[in-house]
Structure formats: C-alpha cells, structure tokens
Amino acid sequence: MKYTHVYPLQISQTMSMSNSYILVLDAPEMGRQVPVLIGEAEAQAIIMAIEQRQARRPLTHNLICNLMEEYMLMLKQVTIDRFEEGVFYSTLYVTDGFNEKRIDSRTSDAVVLALLQHCSILMNVQVLEETSMAPGALEDNLPNHHRQEETLEELEDKLRQCEQDEDYEQAAEIMKRINDLKGC
C-alpha cells in the first residue's frame, strides 16, 4: 500500500448530529482534504494537543502517553488504512526499540496520540482518493458560527476560566468563537 502524510487542518461542529464534529485532514502532497466524523471529547483533545494545552489532570490520551513513557514505548507513526461502511480504520505503530507492534485504533484517537507524540499521520492513498474532496469544497458545507459581541480578550478570559474549572465542553465552544473572531 502507498501512503501519504495528512495533517489536522480544521475542526467544526456538525449541524446534523449533536455532539459530533468534523475533523478535516489535509493531504497537501495530493491537493486533497478528508472529512472525518469524530466525537466531542476527541475534538477537544485534538484542539488541546494542537494548541499544546494541558488539563490540570491527565485526560485519557495523556494517560496513554504517560503509560507509554513509563514503559519506554514510542509511537513511531499512525496510519489510516481503510474506510468501510463510513468508518475509518487506523493503526498505531508502537515500539520498545527492539520490537514493533501494530495496534488497532479509532482514527480520532490515533490523531490525538500522533499529535501528542509528535509523529507522522499517514493515510492510504486509495482511501484518500475514495474519501477526499478538493481544498475549500468542505468550507462551503460546514456550518457558519455566529459571532458573539464579546471581545477577543473577554473570550480568552472565559477560556482560561473554563480550563481551570476543567469544563472542556464549554472551552471548545469558546475556542471556536475565538477562532471565528481571529478568522481562523
């Protein structure tokens, strides 16, 4: 199988399914983008990993990274191997320096772990061709977020408070509003 690098580009809440998000993976070498439906917790974890923010206590993906570090395991890469009946299937490649193991994973979890462990995310080119769209094609179909009248500074203060209170659901909403104001 031939693989190409993909990178998290954007996360947007879906309008059709509550608590569901669309993660857009960018494949710049192929000039394509792939939408992946993910859950709310995974969306928040991806945002936190991209922004290199940490919760006061370890979240599930951080716990996995801590366990890997404790047992001297390293995540070498993540692959997105196939797409069946609307579901992406991914593999984690984990090594102890001598042996490499392949571990089945949900794609959303694999992306979070790859971001936290700073390793490559690769997608099977055939899967990419089956599931991708041209750049910008998704933007026309993603929901527009309503801008609030709050200032950027006020929103950032609210975000810090949500993080202190470990209210990640509200933090995700505020982060989306901040990104809207910044034009991200």
C-alpha positions in Angstrom: 0.0 0.0 0.0 1.1 3.5 -0.7 0.7 6.2 2.0 0.8 10.0 2.1 1.1 12.4 5.0 -2.0 14.1 6.3 -2.3 16.9 8.9 -5.3 18.1 11.0 -6.5 21.3 9.4 -9.9 22.2 10.9 -12.5 21.0 13.3 -16.1 22.1 13.0 -19.3 21.0 14.8 -21.8 19.3 12.6 -25.3 20.6 12.4 -26.9 17.2 11.7 -25.6 15.3 14.7 -25.4 16.7 18.2 -22.0 16.3 19.9 -20.4 15.3 16.6 -17.6 17.2 14.9 -15.8 17.0 11.5 -12.1 16.8 11.6 -10.6 17.9 8.2 -7.4 16.2 7.4 -5.2 18.0 4.8 -3.2 16.0 2.3 -1.1 18.8 0.7 1.0 16.4 -1.4 -2.2 15.2 -3.1 -4.0 18.5 -3.0 -7.0 17.0 -1.2 -8.8 17.2 2.1 -10.6 14.4 4.0 -13.5 14.9 6.4 -13.6 12.5 9.4 -16.6 12.4 11.8 -15.4 12.4 15.4 -16.8 12.8 18.8 -16.8 15.8 21.1 -14.2 14.5 23.5 -11.8 13.7 20.7 -12.4 17.1 19.1 -11.5 18.8 22.3 -8.4 16.5 22.8 -7.2 17.4 19.3 -7.6 21.1 19.8 -5.8 20.9 23.1 -2.9 18.9 21.5 -2.6 21.3 18.6 -2.5 24.2 21.0 -0.2 22.4 23.4 -2.5 23.0 26.3 -2.9 20.6 29.2 -5.6 19.9 31.6 -4.9 20.1 35.3 -5.2 16.3 35.5 -4.3 13.8 32.7 -7.0 13.2 30.2 -7.3 9.7 28.6 -4.9 10.4 25.8 -2.4 11.9 28.1 -2.7 8.9 30.4 -1.9 6.6 27.4 1.2 8.8 26.7 2.2 8.6 30.3 1.9 4.8 30.3 4.0 4.6 27.1 6.7 6.8 28.6 6.7 4.8 31.8 7.2 1.5 29.9 9.6 3.1 27.5 7.4 2.7 24.4 7.4 5.1 21.5 4.7 5.8 18.9 6.5 5.7 15.6 3.6 6.5 13.3 -0.1 6.3 12.8 -1.7 5.0 9.6 -5.2 5.4 8.3 -5.6 2.2 6.4 -9.1 1.6 5.2 -12.6 3.0 5.1 -15.6 0.7 5.4 -19.2 1.5 5.8 -18.5 5.1 6.7 -15.8 4.2 9.3 -12.1 4.9 9.0 -9.7 2.2 10.5 -6.3 3.2 11.8 -3.2 1.6 13.2 -0.7 2.7 15.8 2.9 1.6 15.3 4.4 1.2 18.8 8.0 0.1 19.5 10.1 -0.6 22.6 13.3 -0.1 20.5 13.5 -3.8 19.6 10.0 -4.9 18.7 7.3 -3.1 16.8 3.6 -3.8 17.5 0.6 -2.7 15.5 -2.4 -1.7 17.5 -5.9 -1.1 16.0 -7.3 2.3 16.9 -10.1 4.7 16.2 -8.8 7.3 13.8 -9.8 10.2 16.1 -7.8 8.6 19.0 -4.8 7.9 16.7 -4.7 11.5 15.5 -4.7 12.8 19.2 -1.9 10.4 20.1 0.1 11.3 17.0 -0.1 15.0 17.9 0.9 14.4 21.5 3.8 12.1 20.5 4.9 14.3 17.6 4.8 11.5 15.0 3.5 11.2 11.4 0.0 10.6 10.4 -0.1 8.7 7.1 -3.2 7.8 5.0 -3.5 5.0 2.5 -3.6 6.8 -0.9 -6.5 4.6 -2.1 -8.6 5.6 1.0 -7.6 9.2 0.4 -8.9 9.1 -3.2 -12.1 7.5 -2.1 -13.0 9.9 0.7 -11.4 13.2 -0.1 -12.5 16.5 -1.6 -10.7 19.4 -3.2 -9.4 22.1 -0.9 -12.2 24.5 0.0 -15.0 22.2 -1.0 -15.8 21.4 2.6 -15.8 25.1 3.7 -19.0 25.7 1.7 -20.7 22.8 3.6 -19.5 23.5 7.1 -21.8 25.5 9.4 -21.2 29.2 9.9 -20.7 30.0 13.5 -22.5 33.0 14.8 -20.2 35.7 16.1 -20.7 37.0 19.5 -20.4 40.6 20.6 -17.8 39.7 23.2 -14.3 40.9 22.6 -11.4 38.6 22.0 -10.0 39.5 25.4 -13.3 38.6 27.1 -13.4 35.3 25.3 -9.8 34.4 26.2 -10.6 35.2 29.9 -13.6 32.9 29.8 -11.5 30.2 28.1 -8.9 30.3 30.9 -11.7 30.0 33.5 -13.2 27.0 31.7 -9.8 25.3 31.6 -9.3 26.0 35.4 -12.7 24.5 36.0 -12.0 21.6 33.6 -15.2 22.5 31.7 -13.8 21.3 28.3 -17.1 21.2 26.5 -17.6 25.0 27.2 -13.9 25.6 26.4 -14.4 24.0 23.0 -17.3 26.3 22.2 -15.4 29.4 23.4 -12.3 28.3 21.3 -14.5 28.1 18.2 -15.8 31.6 18.9 -12.2 32.9 19.4 -11.1 31.3 16.1 -14.1 32.9 14.3 -13.0 36.3 15.6 -9.5 35.7 14.5 -10.6 34.5 11.1 -9.1 31.0 11.6 
